[in-house]
C-alpha cells in the first residue's frame, strides 16, 4: 500500500467545509502573542498553526507555541474542526499537551468563527485550578491575517481573556 506522504496531489476541498476555507494554510505569529490571566505573570509566545484537509468534511489543525527567546516548545494542541452540513454550526475538537481535551461549539459567520466549550475533560493529575469554560474567536482581519482570542474561566477565576495572537499566512 502506498504511503499517503508519497501522494503529493492535494485532495479536493470537501464542499461541506467551504465556509471555513479562509482558515486553511500554515500561519506564523506576527507579532508574538500575548498571554494574560489573573493567576499568572503576563507572557508572550510564538506560535505556528497548520490548518489543512484531506478531502474529508472537516479541517485538521495543530497549534504549536514556542518561547519567544529560547524557542523551547510550550503549549501544543491538535484536533479537528467540523461543520454541520448545510448550517453554520461548527464543532472544534482539541487535545492539548496540558492534559485537557475539549469540544467547543459555535458558528462561522463570514470570516469569523466564534466557539465556546461544550465539554471539557482532563487527566486525573491535571494542574489546578482547573479550566471550566473556554471561548475562542478566530477571524480573518482586513490585512489578511488570522487573529485568535481565547478566554477562559477556571475553578478560581471568572471568564477572562487569556490569549490574543495574530498570524501571518506563510503557505496556502
Phi and psi in degrees as GROMACS dihedral restraints (atoms count N, CA, C in turn):
[ dihedral_restraints ]
;  ai    aj    ak    al  type     phi  dphi    fc
    3     4     5     6     1   -71.6    20    10
    4     5     6     7     1   142.7    20    10
    6     7     8     9     1   -74.1    20    10
    7     8     9    10     1   144.8    20    10
    9    10    11    12     1   -66.8    20    10
   10    11    12    13     1   -23.3    20    10
   12    13    14    15     1   -66.6    20    10
   13    14    15    16     1   -27.8    20    10
   15    16    17    18     1   -74.1    20    10
   16    17    18    19     1   -20.4    20    10
   18    19    20    21     1   -84.7    20    10
   19    20    21    22     1   102.6    20    10
   21    22    23    24     1   -87.5    20    10
   22    23    24    25     1    -6.7    20    10
   24    25    26    27     1   -75.5    20    10
   25    26    27    28     1   125.5    20    10
   27    28    29    30     1   -75.6    20    10
   28    29    30    31     1   128.4    20    10
   30    31    32    33     1   -64.9    20    10
   31    32    33    34     1   157.0    20    10
   33    34    35    36     1   -68.7    20    10
   34    35    36    37     1   141.3    20    10
   36    37    38    39     1   -64.4    20    10
   37    38    39    40     1   127.4    20    10
   39    40    41    42     1   -65.0    20    10
   40    41    42    43     1   127.6    20    10
   42    43    44    45     1   -57.7    20    10
   43    44    45    46     1   -24.8    20    10
   45    46    47    48     1   -58.6    20    10
   46    47    48    49     1   -35.7    20    10
   48    49    50    51     1   -97.9    20    10
   49    50    51    52     1     8.8    20    10
   51    52    53    54     1   -50.7    20    10
   52    53    54    55     1   -40.6    20    10
   54    55    56    57     1   -61.9    20    10
   55    56    57    58     1   -13.6    20    10
   57    58    59    60     1  -107.8    20    10
   58    59    60    61     1     5.9    20    10
   60    61    62    63     1   -61.4    20    10
   61    62    63    64     1   -23.1    20    10
   63    64    65    66     1   -66.2    20    10
   64    65    66    67     1   -14.4    20    10
   66    67    68    69     1   -88.6    20    10
   67    68    69    70     1   -16.0    20    10
   69    70    71    72     1   -62.5    20    10
   70    71    72    73     1   144.3    20    10
   72    73    74    75     1   129.5    20    10
   73    74    75    76     1  -177.5    20    10
   75    76    77    78     1  -106.2    20    10
   76    77    78    79     1   129.9    20    10
   78    79    80    81     1  -124.7    20    10
   79    80    81    82     1   139.9    20    10
   81    82    83    84     1  -121.3    20    10
   82    83    84    85     1   140.1    20    10
   84    85    86    87     1   -58.8    20    10
   85    86    87    88     1   137.0    20    10
   87    88    89    90     1  -160.5    20    10
   88    89    90    91     1    98.5    20    10
   90    91    92    93     1   -79.2    20    10
   91    92    93    94     1  -174.5    20    10
   93    94    95    96     1   -56.0    20    10
   94    95    96    97     1   152.1    20    10
   96    97    98    99     1   -79.5    20    10
   97    98    99   100     1   160.0    20    10
   99   100   101   102     1  -113.1    20    10
  100   101   102   103     1   130.8    20    10
  102   103   104   105     1  -116.3    20    10
  103   104   105   106     1   131.4    20    10
  105   106   107   108     1  -140.6    20    10
  106   107   108   109     1   151.4    20    10
  108   109   110   111     1  -171.9    20    10
  109   110   111   112     1   144.0    20    10
  111   112   113   114     1   -55.5    20    10
  112   113   114   115     1   -27.7    20    10
  114   115   116   117     1   -96.4    20    10
  115   116   117   118     1     8.1    20    10
  117   118   119   120     1  -142.2    20    10
  118   119   120   121     1   160.1    20    10
  120   121   122   123     1   -71.8    20    10
  121   122   123   124     1   137.2    20    10
  123   124   125   126     1   -56.3    20    10
  124   125   126   127     1   146.5    20    10
  126   127   128   129     1  -145.2    20    10
  127   128   129   130     1   163.8    20    10
  129   130   131   132     1  -118.7    20    10
  130   131   132   133     1   157.7    20    10
  132   133   134   135     1  -152.6    20    10
  133   134   135   136     1   154.6    20    10
  135   136   137   138     1  -101.6    20    10
  136   137   138   139     1   152.0    20    10
  138   139   140   141     1  -148.1    20    10
  139   140   141   142     1   139.7    20    10
  141   142   143   144     1  -112.7    20    10
  142   143   144   145     1   131.7    20    10
  144   145   146   147     1  -122.1    20    10
  145   146   147   148     1   131.2    20    10
  147   148   149   150     1  -117.0    20    10
  148   149   150   151     1   122.5    20    10
  150   151   152   153     1  -125.9    20    10
  151   152   153   154     1   118.1    20    10
  153   154   155   156     1  -139.6    20    10
  154   155   156   157     1  -179.9    20    10
  156   157   158   159     1  -146.0    20    10
  157   158   159   160     1   159.3    20    10
  159   160   161   162     1  -123.1    20    10
  160   161   162   163     1    24.9    20    10
  162   163   164   165     1    93.1    20    10
  163   164   165   166     1    -9.2    20    10
  165   166   167   168     1   -79.0    20    10
  166   167   168   169     1   165.5    20    10
  168   169   170   171     1   -80.1    20    10
  169   170   171   172     1    49.4    20    10
  171   172   173   174     1  -160.0    20    10
  172   173   174   175     1   160.9    20    10
  174   175   176   177     1  -101.1    20    10
  175   176   177   178     1   149.8    20    10
  177   178   179   180     1  -105.9    20    10
  178   179   180   181     1   142.5    20    10
  180   181   182   183     1  -139.9    20    10
  181   182   183   184     1   155.1    20    10
  183   184   185   186     1  -142.5    20    10
  184   185   186   187     1   137.1    20    10
  186   187   188   189     1  -118.8    20    10
  187   188   189   190     1   123.5    20    10
  189   190   191   192     1  -126.9    20    10
  190   191   192   193     1   109.9    20    10
  192   193   194   195     1   -96.3    20    10
  193   194   195   196     1   147.4    20    10
  195   196   197   198     1  -134.7    20    10
  196   197   198   199     1   150.7    20    10
  198   199   200   201     1   -67.2    20    10
  199   200   201   202     1   131.9    20    10
  201   202   203   204     1   -64.6    20    10
  202   203   204   205     1   -25.8    20    10
  204   205   206   207     1   -97.3    20    10
  205   206   207   208     1   -48.7    20    10
  207   208   209   210     1   -89.0    20    10
  208   209   210   211     1   -16.1    20    10
  210   211   212   213     1    64.4    20    10
  211   212   213   214     1    14.9    20    10
  213   214   215   216     1   -69.7    20    10
  214   215   216   217     1   141.3    20    10
  216   217   218   219     1   -59.9    20    10
  217   218   219   220     1   142.2    20    10
  219   220   221   222     1  -120.7    20    10
  220   221   222   223     1  -123.3    20    10
  222   223   224   225     1   -68.0    20    10
  223   224   225   226     1   139.7    20    10
  225   226   227   228     1  -137.9    20    10
  226   227   228   229     1   142.2    20    10
  228   229   230   231     1  -151.2    20    10
  229   230   231   232     1   153.3    20    10
  231   232   233   234     1  -146.4    20    10
  232   233   234   235     1   160.5    20    10
  234   235   236   237     1   168.2    20    10
  235   236   237   238     1  -149.4    20    10
  237   238   239   240     1  -139.1    20    10
  238   239   240   241     1   150.6    20    10
  240   241   242   243     1  -121.1    20    10
  241   242   243   244     1   118.5    20    10
  243   244   245   246     1  -112.5    20    10
  244   245   246   247     1   146.8    20    10
  246   247   248   249     1  -117.0    20    10
  247   248   249   250     1   130.2    20    10
  249   250   251   252     1   -70.1    20    10
  250   251   252   253     1   122.5    20    10
  252   253   254   255     1   -52.1    20    10
  253   254   255   256     1   139.7    20    10
  255   256   257   258     1    62.9    20    10
  256   257   258   259     1    25.2    20    10
  258   259   260   261     1  -140.8    20    10
  259   260   261   262     1   179.2    20    10
  261   262   263   264     1  -106.4    20    10
  262   263   264   265     1    15.4    20    10
  264   265   266   267     1   -79.7    20    10
  265   266   267   268     1   130.5    20    10
  267   268   269   270     1  -125.5    20    10
  268   269   270   271     1   142.9    20    10
  270   271   272   273     1  -119.7    20    10
  271   272   273   274     1   135.8    20    10
  273   274   275   276     1  -119.6    20    10
  274   275   276   277     1   115.1    20    10
  276   277   278   279     1  -112.6    20    10
  277   278   279   280     1   121.8    20    10
  279   280   281   282     1  -135.3    20    10
  280   281   282   283     1   136.0    20    10
  282   283   284   285     1  -114.4    20    10
  283   284   285   286     1   129.3    20    10
  285   286   287   288     1  -116.9    20    10
  286   287   288   289     1   151.6    20    10
  288   289   290   291     1   -71.4    20    10
  289   290   291   292     1    -5.8    20    10
  291   292   293   294     1   -81.9    20    10
  292   293   294   295     1    -6.5    20    10
  294   295   296   297     1    97.3    20    10
  295   296   297   298     1    11.1    20    10
  297   298   299   300     1  -100.4    20    10
  298   299   300   301     1   136.8    20    10
  300   301   302   303     1  -125.9    20    10
  301   302   303   304     1   131.2    20    10
  303   304   305   306     1  -141.8    20    10
  304   305   306   307     1   154.3    20    10
  306   307   308   309     1  -119.8    20    10
  307   308   309   310     1   122.6    20    10
  309   310   311   312     1  -113.8    20    10
  310   311   312   313     1   145.7    20    10
  312   313   314   315     1  -133.2    20    10
  313   314   315   316     1   152.9    20    10
  315   316   317   318     1   179.2    20    10
  316   317   318   319     1  -144.9    20    10
  318   319   320   321     1  -138.5    20    10
  319   320   321   322     1   150.3    20    10
  321   322   323   324     1  -104.5    20    10
  322   323   324   325     1   130.4    20    10
  324   325   326   327     1  -131.2    20    10
  325   326   327   328     1   105.9    20    10
  327   328   329   330     1    61.6    20    10
  328   329   330   331     1  -128.4    20    10
  330   331   332   333     1  -102.5    20    10
  331   332   333   334     1    45.8    20    10
  333   334   335   336     1  -142.4    20    10
  334   335   336   337     1   133.9    20    10
  336   337   338   339     1  -122.2    20    10
  337   338   339   340     1   120.3    20    10
  339   340   341   342     1  -118.6    20    10
  340   341   342   343     1   124.4    20    10
  342   343   344   345     1  -137.4    20    10
  343   344   345   346     1   155.7    20    10
  345   346   347   348     1  -140.0    20    10
  346   347   348   349     1   151.2    20    10
  348   349   350   351     1   -59.9    20    10
  349   350   351   352     1   136.0    20    10
  351   352   353   354     1  -107.1    20    10
  352   353   354   355     1   -41.0    20    10
  354   355   356   357     1  -151.4    20    10
  355   356   357   358     1   144.7    20    10
  357   358   359   360     1  -132.6    20    10
  358   359   360   361     1   131.2    20    10
  360   361   362   363     1  -125.1    20    10
  361   362   363   364     1   153.8    20    10
  363   364   365   366     1  -143.9    20    10
  364   365   366   367     1   159.3    20    10
  366   367   368   369     1   -67.1    20    10
  367   368   369   370     1   156.7    20    10
  369   370   371   372     1   -64.5    20    10
  370   371   372   373     1   -25.0    20    10
  372   373   374   375     1  -109.4    20    10
  373   374   375   376     1    29.6    20    10
  375   376   377   378     1   -63.5    20    10
  376   377   378   379     1   146.1    20    10
  378   379   380   381     1   -65.5    20    10
  379   380   381   382     1   143.0    20    10
  381   382   383   384     1   -96.5    20    10
  382   383   384   385     1   155.2    20    10
  384   385   386   387     1   -73.2    20    10
  385   386   387   388     1   148.1    20    10
  387   388   389   390     1   -79.3    20    10
  388   389   390   391     1   141.4    20    10
  390   391   392   393     1   -70.3    20    10
  391   392   393   394     1   131.3    20    10
  393   394   395   396     1  -112.8    20    10
  394   395   396   397     1   -27.3    20    10
  396   397   398   399     1  -148.1    20    10
  397   398   399   400     1   147.5    20    10
  399   400   401   402     1  -138.7    20    10
  400   401   402   403     1   140.0    20    10
  402   403   404   405     1  -127.6    20    10
  403   404   405   406     1   147.9    20    10
  405   406   407   408     1  -136.7    20    10
  406   407   408   409     1   148.6    20    10
  408   409   410   411     1  -133.8    20    10
  409   410   411   412     1   128.9    20    10
  411   412   413   414     1  -112.7    20    10
  412   413   414   415     1   139.4    20    10
  414   415   416   417     1  -150.5    20    10
  415   416   417   418     1   147.3    20    10
  417   418   419   420     1   -92.0    20    10
  418   419   420   421     1   116.6    20    10
  420   421   422   423     1   -84.0    20    10
  421   422   423   424     1   177.0    20    10
  423   424   425   426     1   -66.3    20    10
  424   425   426   427     1   -17.6    20    10
  426   427   428   429     1   -87.7    20    10
  427   428   429   430     1     3.4    20    10
  429   430   431   432     1    78.2    20    10
  430   431   432   433     1    15.3    20    10
  432   433   434   435     1   -98.3    20    10
  433   434   435   436     1   149.5    20    10
  435   436   437   438     1   -94.3    20    10
  436   437   438   439     1   129.2    20    10
  438   439   440   441     1  -113.5    20    10
  439   440   441   442     1   142.9    20    10
  441   442   443   444     1  -130.5    20    10
  442   443   444   445     1   131.6    20    10
  444   445   446   447     1  -123.5    20    10
  445   446   447   448     1   128.7    20    10
  447   448   449   450     1  -120.5    20    10
  448   449   450   451     1   129.9    20    10
  450   451   452   453     1  -119.2    20    10
  451   452   453   454     1   154.1    20    10
  453   454   455   456     1  -149.6    20    10
  454   455   456   457     1   158.7    20    10
  456   457   458   459     1  -123.0    20    10
  457   458   459   460     1   141.5    20    10
  459   460   461   462     1  -119.7    20    10
  460   461   462   463     1  -178.7    20    10
  462   463   464   465     1   -63.3    20    10
  463   464   465   466     1   -18.4    20    10
  465   466   467   468     1  -117.1    20    10
  466   467   468   469     1    -9.4    20    10
  468   469   470   471     1  -130.8    20    10
  469   470   471   472     1   139.8    20    10
  471   472   473   474     1   -72.0    20    10
  472   473   474   475     1   173.1    20    10
  474   475   476   477     1   -54.4    20    10
  475   476   477   478     1   122.4    20    10
  477   478   479   480     1  -144.8    20    10
  478   479   480   481     1   144.0    20    10
  480   481   482   483     1   -61.0    20    10
  481   482   483   484     1   135.6    20    10
  483   484   485   486     1  -115.5    20    10
  484   485   486   487     1   -44.9    20    10
  486   487   488   489     1  -133.6    20    10
  487   488   489   490     1   145.1    20    10
  489   490   491   492     1  -144.1    20    10
  490   491   492   493     1   130.5    20    10
  492   493   494   495     1  -148.4    20    10
  493   494   495   496     1   148.6    20    10
  495   496   497   498     1  -121.0    20    10
  496   497   498   499     1   134.4    20    10
  498   499   500   501     1  -117.6    20    10
  499   500   501   502     1   145.7    20    10
  501   502   503   504     1  -105.0    20    10
  502   503   504   505     1   136.1    20    10
  504   505   506   507     1   -73.3    20    10
  505   506   507   508     1   129.2    20    10
  507   508   509   510     1  -109.8    20    10
  508   509   510   511     1   -25.1    20    10
  510   511   512   513     1  -142.7    20    10
  511   512   513   514     1   149.5    20    10
